[in-house]
Amino acid sequence: MQRLSSRAFTWISETCYVVLVLITVCFFAISCVSLLSQAVRNSPNRSWTNNWDAVSIGATYVIVLFISIAFCAKRRFAVRRRLQRISKTYNAINRNDVSKPVHEYIMQEYGRSCLVAYESQPRHAVHEGWGRPGTKYSGMCFRRSLLDTIVDIDARAHLVIPSHPALKPHSRMLHHFRFISPLLPKGEGGISLLHIYDSAIQLARLSDKEPTEEEFEVGMSAANEICRILNECRLEMLEESRTQCDLSPETKAPQV
């Protein structure tokens, strides 16, 4: 059963209160009119002239009305004063602010709430395309995580090859990363890491079915290996550049 929101509950509560007040006012007015009409009918001259019964009934209803209004105003004023006494800033409860039994009770309830929240976490739920709770892929969307690796690999490829082409939407990985293909080792049958990575990206982009955990692991393994190779190439380039700077004639010390 769907639970009502706080706004809907407040609206229903206020509506019921207004309806109750209107019903009470209607019955109050009906009873007053009925008693006054009865007082007029029972009077000797059947009129309002010198009809003290009608005067007493009317005065009684007026007094009751003013007393009811006074009670409502008093209650509203008391609630408003109590709300004004509450501090608007958050103040943490220290151990010295309350007695020891109260502090122990608060800590006990807090610990119980934490335990209930921990035990209520799903552990065996499986959602297609998402990591299982309790594993290292918990809360991870396989499709989104695979697609996010494209920008990372593209940035590393630009560091190794500055003339690397700009990334275009929906371009094949085999075509876009063709310039770094010679840097990647090939396995059996001439299949390189780029082929495996391209297959995983195409599956994440075009497949109606969400990637499985095994397919996600294969794609992420290929992406991480490509990143590692590009990092090694970048470090080798920096090392060669540093060596060339050390061996240049301008950096040699003058001979005495």
Backbone as numpy.savetxt, mean C-alpha at the origin, in Angstrom:
# Nx Ny Nz CAx CAy CAz Cx Cy Cz
-17.63 -12.48 2.99 -18.47 -11.28 2.99 -17.59 -10.03 2.99
-17.90 -9.08 2.08 -17.09 -7.89 1.96 -17.37 -6.93 3.11
-16.30 -6.42 3.69 -16.42 -5.54 4.84 -16.63 -4.11 4.37
-17.53 -3.38 5.06 -17.82 -2.01 4.70 -16.64 -1.13 5.05
-16.42 -0.11 4.23 -15.36 0.84 4.51 -15.80 1.77 5.64
-14.82 2.47 6.20 -15.11 3.37 7.32 -16.03 4.52 6.89
-15.87 5.00 5.64 -16.71 6.09 5.16 -18.16 5.63 5.01
-18.33 4.42 4.46 -19.69 3.90 4.29 -20.35 3.62 5.64
-19.56 3.09 6.58 -20.11 2.84 7.92 -20.51 4.14 8.60
-19.70 5.18 8.45 -20.03 6.48 9.05 -21.30 7.06 8.42
-21.42 6.93 7.09 -22.62 7.45 6.41 -23.87 6.70 6.86
-23.80 5.39 6.98 -24.96 4.60 7.43 -25.31 4.95 8.87
-24.29 5.13 9.72 -24.55 5.47 11.13 -25.22 6.82 11.26
-24.72 7.82 10.52 -25.33 9.15 10.59 -26.75 9.15 10.01
-26.97 8.40 8.96 -28.31 8.32 8.37 -29.30 7.68 9.34
-28.89 6.60 9.98 -29.77 5.96 10.98 -30.07 6.89 12.15
-29.05 7.67 12.56 -29.27 8.61 13.67 -30.28 9.69 13.27
-30.14 10.22 12.04 -31.09 11.26 11.59 -32.50 10.68 11.48
-32.62 9.46 10.95 -33.94 8.83 10.84 -34.56 8.62 12.22
-33.74 8.17 13.19 -34.24 7.98 14.55 -34.72 9.29 15.17
-33.97 10.37 14.95 -34.38 11.68 15.48 -35.68 12.14 14.84
-35.82 11.95 13.54 -37.06 12.36 12.86 -38.25 11.55 13.35
-38.07 10.24 13.55 -39.17 9.42 14.05 -39.57 9.86 15.46
-38.55 10.16 16.29 -38.85 10.62 17.65 -39.61 11.94 17.65
-39.18 12.87 16.78 -39.86 14.17 16.69 -41.30 14.00 16.19
-41.50 13.10 15.24 -42.85 12.87 14.72 -43.78 12.31 15.81
-43.29 11.30 16.54 -44.11 10.76 17.62 -44.35 11.79 18.72
-43.34 12.61 18.99 -43.48 13.66 20.00 -44.57 14.65 19.57
-44.54 15.07 18.32 -45.54 16.02 17.84 -46.93 15.39 17.78
-47.03 14.13 17.34 -48.33 13.45 17.27 -48.95 13.31 18.66
-48.12 12.90 19.63 -48.66 12.74 20.99 -49.09 14.08 21.57
-48.32 15.15 21.26 -48.70 16.48 21.77 -50.02 16.94 21.17
-50.15 16.78 19.87 -51.39 17.20 19.20 -52.57 16.36 19.69
-52.36 15.08 19.89 -53.46 14.21 20.36 -53.93 14.61 21.75
-52.98 14.85 22.65 -53.38 15.23 24.02 -54.04 16.60 24.05
-53.55 17.52 23.24 -54.18 18.85 23.21 -55.59 18.77 22.64
-55.77 17.98 21.60 -57.12 17.85 21.03 -58.06 17.17 22.03
-57.53 16.19 22.77 -58.36 15.53 23.77 -58.72 16.48 24.90
-57.77 17.35 25.27 -58.06 18.33 26.32 -59.14 19.30 25.87
-59.12 19.65 24.60 -60.15 20.55 24.07 -61.50 19.85 24.04
-61.54 18.60 23.64 -62.82 17.88 23.57 -63.41 17.63 24.95
-62.56 17.43 25.95 -63.06 17.15 27.30 -63.39 18.41 28.09
-63.07 19.58 27.57 -63.37 20.80 28.31 -64.88 21.10 28.24
-65.43 21.80 29.23 -66.87 22.06 29.23 -67.32 22.87 28.02
-66.55 23.88 27.63 -66.97 24.72 26.50 -66.39 24.26 25.16
-65.58 23.17 25.18 -64.97 22.60 23.97 -64.25 23.66 23.14
-63.40 24.45 23.81 -62.60 25.48 23.13 -61.30 25.67 23.90
-60.45 26.55 23.34 -59.17 26.83 23.99 -59.29 27.88 25.08
-60.42 28.49 25.18 -60.60 29.56 26.16 -60.68 28.98 27.56
-59.84 29.52 28.46 -59.77 29.07 29.86 -59.58 27.55 29.98
-58.85 26.98 29.04 -58.60 25.54 29.05 -57.23 25.31 29.68
-57.26 25.15 31.01 -55.98 24.99 31.73 -55.34 23.61 31.48
-56.14 22.65 31.12 -55.56 21.34 30.80 -54.65 21.43 29.55
-55.13 22.15 28.56 -54.32 22.33 27.35 -53.06 23.12 27.64
-53.17 24.13 28.52 -52.00 24.93 28.88 -50.96 24.09 29.60
-51.43 23.25 30.55 -50.48 22.41 31.29 -49.83 21.37 30.37
-50.61 20.81 29.45 -50.03 19.82 28.52 -48.99 20.49 27.61
-49.35 21.68 27.09 -48.40 22.39 26.23 -47.15 22.78 26.97
-47.32 23.29 28.21 -46.15 23.68 28.99 -45.27 22.48 29.30
-45.89 21.34 29.59 -45.11 20.12 29.87 -44.28 19.72 28.66
-44.86 19.75 27.50 -44.12 19.37 26.28 -43.00 20.36 25.98
-43.26 21.65 26.23 -42.20 22.65 26.00 -41.04 22.42 26.96
-41.36 22.11 28.24 -40.30 21.85 29.22 -39.49 20.61 28.82
-40.23 19.56 28.42 -39.53 18.34 27.99 -38.63 18.62 26.79
-39.10 19.43 25.85 -38.31 19.77 24.66 -37.04 20.51 25.05
-37.14 21.49 25.92 -35.96 22.26 26.33 -34.99 21.39 27.13
-35.52 20.51 27.98 -34.63 19.62 28.75 -33.88 18.67 27.81
-34.56 18.14 26.78 -33.91 17.24 25.82 -32.81 17.97 25.05
-33.12 19.20 24.61 -32.10 19.98 23.90 -30.91 20.27 24.81
-31.19 20.57 26.09 -30.10 20.86 27.03 -29.22 19.63 27.25
-29.81 18.45 27.36 -29.03 17.22 27.53 -28.14 16.95 26.31
-28.71 17.15 25.12 -27.93 16.93 23.89 -26.77 17.91 23.79
-27.05 19.20 24.12 -25.98 20.20 24.06 -24.91 19.92 25.11
-25.33 19.49 26.30 -24.36 19.17 27.35 -23.48 18.00 26.94
-24.08 16.98 26.35 -23.30 15.82 25.91 -22.31 16.20 24.82
-22.74 16.98 23.87 -21.86 17.39 22.78 -20.72 18.26 23.29
-21.02 19.15 24.23 -19.99 20.01 24.80 -18.97 19.19 25.59
-19.44 18.17 26.33 -18.52 17.33 27.10 -17.61 16.52 26.19
-18.17 15.97 25.10 -17.35 15.21 24.15 -16.32 16.11 23.48
-16.71 17.31 23.14 -15.78 18.25 22.49 -14.64 18.62 23.43
-14.95 18.82 24.72 -13.89 19.16 25.67 -12.93 18.00 25.87
-13.45 16.78 25.90 -12.56 15.62 26.05 -11.67 15.43 24.83
-12.20 15.69 23.65 -11.38 15.56 22.45 -10.30 16.63 22.40
-10.59 17.82 22.92 -9.59 18.88 22.92 -8.45 18.59 23.88
-8.69 17.76 24.90 -7.63 17.42 25.85 -6.63 16.41 25.29
-7.02 15.71 24.23 -6.13 14.72 23.65 -5.02 15.43 22.88
-3.79 15.04 23.12 -2.66 15.65 22.45 -2.66 15.29 20.97
-2.42 16.28 20.13 -2.39 16.03 18.69 -1.07 15.43 18.22
-0.05 15.51 19.04 1.24 14.91 18.71 1.31 13.51 19.28
2.04 12.63 18.57 2.18 11.24 19.02 3.18 11.17 20.16
2.76 10.56 21.25 3.62 10.36 22.41 3.73 8.88 22.71
4.94 8.37 22.65 5.16 6.96 22.95 4.96 6.70 24.44
4.43 5.52 24.75 4.20 5.14 26.15 5.48 4.57 26.73
6.05 5.26 27.67 7.25 4.76 28.34 6.87 3.90 29.53
7.86 3.20 30.02 7.58 2.30 31.14 7.24 3.08 32.40
7.77 4.29 32.50 7.51 5.10 33.69 6.17 5.82 33.64
5.54 5.85 32.45 4.27 6.56 32.32 3.08 5.76 32.86
3.20 4.46 32.88 2.12 3.61 33.35 2.65 2.66 34.42
1.74 2.02 35.10 2.14 1.06 36.13 2.72 -0.20 35.50
3.40 -0.99 36.28 4.07 -2.19 35.78 3.07 -3.20 35.22
1.95 -3.49 35.90 0.98 -4.44 35.29 0.44 -3.98 33.95
0.17 -2.67 33.82 -0.35 -2.14 32.56 0.70 -2.26 31.46
1.96 -1.94 31.80 3.03 -2.04 30.81 3.23 -3.49 30.37
3.17 -4.43 31.30 3.31 -5.84 30.94 2.16 -6.31 30.07
0.98 -5.82 30.38 -0.18 -6.20 29.56 -0.05 -5.66 28.14
0.41 -4.41 28.01 0.60 -3.83 26.68 1.64 -4.61 25.89
2.77 -4.94 26.53 3.81 -5.70 25.85 3.33 -7.10 25.47
2.51 -7.71 26.33 1.98 -9.03 26.04 1.05 -8.98 24.82
0.18 -7.98 24.77 -0.73 -7.85 23.63 0.04 -7.51 22.36
1.09 -6.71 22.49 1.90 -6.37 21.32 2.61 -7.61 20.78
3.17 -8.42 21.67 3.81 -9.66 21.24 2.82 -10.62 20.61
1.61 -10.70 21.18 0.59 -11.58 20.61 0.18 -11.10 19.21
0.07 -9.79 19.03 -0.29 -9.26 17.71 0.80 -9.55 16.68
2.06 -9.41 17.09 3.16 -9.72 16.17 3.17 -11.20 15.80
2.89 -12.05 16.77 2.86 -13.49 16.50 1.72 -13.85 15.56
0.56 -13.24 15.77 -0.59 -13.50 14.90 -0.30 -13.03 13.48
0.33 -11.83 13.35 0.67 -11.32 12.02 1.68 -12.22 11.31
2.64 -12.75 12.07 3.65 -13.63 11.48 3.04 -14.96 11.04
2.19 -15.52 11.89 1.58 -16.81 11.55 0.55 -16.68 10.44
0.04 -15.46 10.22 -0.97 -15.26 9.18 -0.37 -15.09 7.80
0.94 -14.97 7.71 1.57 -14.81 6.40 1.43 -16.08 5.58
1.12 -15.94 4.28 0.98 -17.14 3.44 2.34 -17.78 3.19
2.37 -19.11 3.28 3.62 -19.86 3.09 3.52 -20.86 1.95
2.35 -21.33 1.67 2.18 -22.37 0.66 1.38 -21.87 -0.54
1.09 -20.58 -0.58 0.34 -20.05 -1.72 1.27 -19.91 -2.93
0.75 -20.25 -4.08 1.52 -20.18 -5.32 0.71 -19.35 -6.32
1.32 -18.25 -6.80 0.69 -17.41 -7.81 1.53 -17.50 -9.08
0.88 -17.73 -10.17 1.58 -17.91 -11.44 2.35 -16.65 -11.80
3.64 -16.82 -12.08 4.48 -15.69 -12.46 5.10 -14.95 -11.30
4.90 -15.41 -10.08 5.45 -14.76 -8.88 6.22 -15.79 -8.06
7.21 -15.29 -7.30 8.00 -16.16 -6.44 7.19 -16.70 -5.29
7.50 -17.90 -4.88 6.78 -18.52 -3.78 7.18 -17.88 -2.45
6.23 -17.71 -1.53 6.58 -17.17 -0.20 7.55 -18.09 0.51
8.51 -17.48 1.21 9.50 -18.24 1.94 10.73 -18.60 1.16
10.76 -18.32 -0.15 11.92 -18.59 -0.97 12.65 -17.28 -1.26
13.80 -17.38 -1.95 14.57 -16.18 -2.26 13.89 -15.33 -3.34
12.89 -15.91 -4.01 12.14 -15.16 -5.02 10.81 -14.63 -4.48
10.65 -14.62 -3.18 9.38 -14.20 -2.59 9.06 -12.75 -2.95
7.84 -12.52 -3.44 7.41 -11.18 -3.81 8.01 -10.65 -5.10
8.64 -11.51 -5.90 9.30 -11.07 -7.13 8.46 -11.49 -8.33
8.20 -10.54 -9.21 7.46 -10.81 -10.45 8.47 -11.25 -11.51
8.31 -12.48 -12.01 9.29 -13.03 -12.93 9.34 -12.23 -14.23
8.20 -11.88 -14.78 8.17 -11.17 -16.07 8.83 -9.81 -15.95
8.48 -9.05 -14.92 9.03 -7.71 -14.74 10.53 -7.75 -14.43
10.96 -8.72 -13.63 12.37 -8.82 -13.29 13.23 -9.15 -14.50
12.73 -10.03 -15.36 13.48 -10.35 -16.58 13.58 -9.14 -17.51
12.50 -8.41 -17.67 12.52 -7.25 -18.56 13.38 -6.12 -18.00
13.50 -6.03 -16.68 14.33 -4.98 -16.08 15.81 -5.20 -16.34
16.23 -6.42 -16.65 17.64 -6.68 -16.91 18.11 -6.09 -18.24
17.20 -5.77 -19.14 17.59 -5.25 -20.45 18.32 -3.92 -20.30
17.77 -3.03 -19.49 18.38 -1.71 -19.32 19.74 -1.83 -18.65
19.88 -2.73 -17.69 21.16 -2.92 -17.00 22.24 -3.43 -17.95
21.90 -4.45 -18.74 22.88 -4.99 -19.69 23.21 -3.95 -20.76
22.22 -3.19 -21.20 22.47 -2.16 -22.22 23.42 -1.10 -21.70
23.27 -0.69 -20.44 24.18 0.32 -19.87 25.61 -0.22 -19.78
25.78 -1.49 -19.41 27.12 -2.07 -19.34 27.72 -2.24 -20.74
26.86 -2.56 -21.71 27.36 -2.70 -23.08 27.86 -1.37 -23.62
27.22 -0.26 -23.27 27.67 1.06 -23.71 29.00 1.43 -23.07
29.28 0.94 -21.88 30.58 1.21 -21.26 31.70 0.47 -21.98
31.41 -0.72 -22.47 32.42 -1.50 -23.18 32.55 -1.03 -24.62
31.42 -0.79 -25.29 31.40 -0.34 -26.69 30.64 0.98 -26.73
31.31 2.11 -26.70 30.60 3.41 -26.69 29.70 3.61 -27.89
30.03 3.00 -29.04 29.21 3.16 -30.25 28.06 2.16 -30.31
27.78 1.53 -29.21 26.69 0.56 -29.17 25.38 1.26 -29.50
24.51 0.66 -30.33 23.26 1.35 -30.74 22.33 1.58 -29.55
21.50 2.59 -29.71 20.53 2.91 -28.66 19.45 1.83 -28.59
18.94 1.65 -27.42 17.92 0.63 -27.19 16.60 1.08 -27.77
15.97 0.20 -28.55 14.66 0.47 -29.14 13.61 -0.45 -28.52
12.40 0.02 -28.39 11.35 -0.83 -27.79 11.09 -2.07 -28.64
10.97 -3.18 -27.96 10.59 -4.46 -28.57 11.62 -4.98 -29.59
12.85 -4.49 -29.54 13.88 -5.02 -30.42 14.38 -6.35 -29.88
14.75 -7.25 -30.81 15.26 -8.55 -30.40 16.62 -8.38 -29.75
16.88 -9.17 -28.70 18.14 -9.09 -28.00 19.29 -9.58 -28.87
19.02 -10.56 -29.73 20.06 -11.05 -30.64 20.53 -9.96 -31.59
19.61 -9.09 -32.01 19.98 -8.02 -32.92 20.57 -6.82 -32.17
19.99 -6.48 -31.04 20.46 -5.30 -30.32 21.85 -5.50 -29.72
22.12 -6.66 -29.19 23.42 -6.93 -28.56 24.34 -7.73 -29.49
24.19 -7.51 -30.78 25.00 -8.27 -31.73 26.48 -7.91 -31.64
26.82 -6.69 -31.19 28.21 -6.28 -31.13 28.95 -6.89 -29.94
28.23 -7.31 -28.92 28.90 -7.96 -27.79 28.82 -9.47 -27.89
28.20 -9.97 -28.95 28.09 -11.42 -29.12 29.45 -12.11 -29.19
30.48 -11.52 -29.87 31.79 -12.19 -29.88 32.44 -12.30 -28.51
32.03 -11.49 -27.56 32.61 -11.55 -26.22 32.04 -12.68 -25.38
30.91 -13.22 -25.79 30.22 -14.23 -25.00 30.61 -15.63 -25.47
30.91 -16.53 -24.54 31.28 -17.90 -24.93 30.08 -18.66 -25.48
30.37 -19.63 -26.32 29.33 -20.46 -26.91 29.40 -21.87 -26.34
28.26 -22.48 -26.16 28.18 -23.83 -25.63 28.04 -24.85 -26.73
27.43 -25.95 -26.38 27.24 -27.01 -27.36 26.23 -26.60 -28.42
26.53 -26.93 -29.67 25.64 -26.58 -30.77 25.72 -25.12 -31.17
26.73 -24.40 -30.69 26.89 -22.99 -31.06 25.91 -22.06 -30.40
25.24 -22.51 -29.35 24.28 -21.67 -28.63 25.02 -20.86 -27.56
24.95 -19.57 -27.65 25.63 -18.69 -26.70 24.66 -18.23 -25.61
25.22 -17.49 -24.66 24.39 -16.93 -23.60 23.37 -15.95 -24.16
23.74 -15.28 -25.26 22.82 -14.31 -25.84 21.58 -14.99 -26.42
21.73 -16.19 -26.98 20.58 -16.94 -27.47 19.63 -17.32 -26.33
20.22 -17.78 -25.23 19.39 -18.16 -24.08 18.69 -16.93 -23.51
19.41 -15.83 -23.41 18.82 -14.61 -22.87 17.73 -14.08 -23.79
17.95 -14.13 -25.11 16.95 -13.67 -26.06 15.68 -14.51 -25.96
15.83 -15.82 -25.78 14.64 -16.68 -25.65 13.85 -16.34 -24.40
14.56 -16.08 -23.29 13.87 -15.73 -22.04 13.14 -14.39 -22.17
13.75 -13.41 -22.83 13.11 -12.10 -22.99 11.90 -12.20 -23.92
12.02 -12.97 -24.99 10.89 -13.14 -25.90 9.72 -13.84 -25.19
10.05 -14.79 -24.33 9.02 -15.48 -23.57 8.32 -14.51 -22.61
9.11 -13.65 -21.97 8.52 -12.68 -21.04 7.70 -11.62 -21.76
8.08 -11.29 -22.98 7.39 -10.24 -23.72 6.10 -10.72 -24.39
6.19 -11.88 -25.05 5.12 -12.28 -25.96 4.24 -13.41 -25.46
4.69 -14.18 -24.49 3.92 -15.33 -24.06 2.70 -14.91 -23.25
1.57 -15.54 -23.53 0.37 -15.30 -22.74 0.48 -15.93 -21.35
1.30 -16.96 -21.24 1.49 -17.65 -19.98 2.64 -17.03 -19.22
2.48 -16.91 -17.91 3.53 -16.33 -17.08 4.75 -17.25 -17.03
5.96 -16.68 -16.96 7.16 -17.52 -16.87 7.16 -18.35 -15.59
7.65 -19.57 -15.72 7.78 -20.43 -14.55 9.06 -20.10 -13.80
9.21 -20.68 -12.62 10.40 -20.42 -11.82 11.65 -20.96 -12.53
11.55 -22.11 -13.19 12.70 -22.67 -13.90 13.10 -21.78 -15.06
12.13 -21.29 -15.83 12.43 -20.40 -16.95 13.02 -19.08 -16.44
12.53 -18.60 -15.33 13.07 -17.37 -14.75 14.51 -17.57 -14.31
14.81 -18.70 -13.69 16.18 -18.96 -13.25 17.14 -19.06 -14.44
16.70 -19.70 -15.52 17.56 -19.81 -16.70 17.83 -18.43 -17.30
16.78 -17.61 -17.43 16.96 -16.28 -17.99 17.81 -15.39 -17.12
17.60 -15.41 -15.80 18.39 -14.58 -14.90 19.83 -15.05 -14.83
20.04 -16.36 -14.91 21.41 -16.88 -14.92 22.17 -16.38 -16.14
21.52 -16.41 -17.31 22.16 -15.89 -18.52 22.41 -14.39 -18.41
21.45 -13.64 -17.86 21.63 -12.19 -17.72 22.78 -11.87 -16.76
22.86 -12.57 -15.64 23.94 -12.32 -14.68 25.30 -12.68 -15.26
25.36 -13.75 -16.06 26.62 -14.14 -16.67 27.06 -13.12 -17.72
26.10 -12.58 -18.48 26.44 -11.54 -19.45 26.96 -10.29 -18.74
26.32 -9.92 -17.65 26.78 -8.76 -16.87 28.19 -8.99 -16.32
28.45 -10.19 -15.86 29.79 -10.50 -15.32 30.85 -10.40 -16.40
30.57 -10.92 -17.59 31.55 -10.85 -18.68 31.78 -9.41 -19.11
30.73 -8.62 -19.17 30.89 -7.21 -19.54 31.67 -6.45 -18.48
31.47 -6.78 -17.22 32.24 -6.13 -16.15 33.72 -6.49 -16.27
34.01 -7.74 -16.57 35.40 -8.15 -16.74 36.06 -7.45 -17.92
35.30 -7.32 -19.01 35.83 -6.59 -20.16 36.09 -5.13 -19.82
35.19 -4.54 -19.08 35.38 -3.15 -18.68 36.61 -2.99 -17.79
36.83 -3.91 -16.87 38.01 -3.84 -16.00 39.29 -4.04 -16.80
39.28 -4.93 -17.77 40.46 -5.14 -18.62 40.76 -3.89 -19.44
39.72 -3.23 -19.93 39.93 -1.99 -20.69 40.54 -0.90 -19.81
40.05 -0.79 -18.58 40.60 0.22 -17.68 42.04 -0.11 -17.32
42.35 -1.39 -17.14 43.71 -1.80 -16.80 44.66 -1.52 -17.96
44.23 -1.82 -19.20 45.07 -1.53 -20.36 45.29 -0.04 -20.53
44.24 0.73 -20.30 44.37 2.19 -20.41 45.33 2.73 -19.37
45.28 2.19 -18.15 46.19 2.62 -17.10 47.63 2.23 -17.44
47.82 1.06 -18.02 49.17 0.60 -18.39 49.75 1.46 -19.50
48.93 1.81 -20.49 49.41 2.66 -21.56 49.79 4.04 -21.06
49.03 4.54 -20.10 49.37 5.86 -19.53 50.70 5.80 -18.78
50.96 4.67 -18.10 52.21 4.53 -17.37 53.40 4.42 -18.30
53.19 3.85 -19.49 54.29 3.63 -20.43 54.46 4.77 -21.42
53.62 5.76 -21.40 53.73 6.86 -22.36 54.97 7.70 -22.06
55.63 8.33 -23.08 56.86 9.12 -22.85 56.65 10.30 -21.94
55.48 10.86 -21.96 55.24 12.06 -21.15 55.31 11.75 -19.67
54.98 10.48 -19.29 54.94 10.15 -17.87 56.27 9.63 -17.36
57.24 9.42 -18.26 58.56 8.94 -17.82 59.32 10.03 -17.09
60.08 9.67 -16.11 60.88 10.65 -15.37 62.11 11.04 -16.18
62.55 12.27 -16.15 63.75 12.68 -16.93 65.00 12.02 -16.38
65.88 11.55 -17.30 67.11 10.89 -16.89 68.18 11.92 -16.57
68.94 11.68 -15.51 70.00 12.58 -15.08 71.31 12.17 -15.73
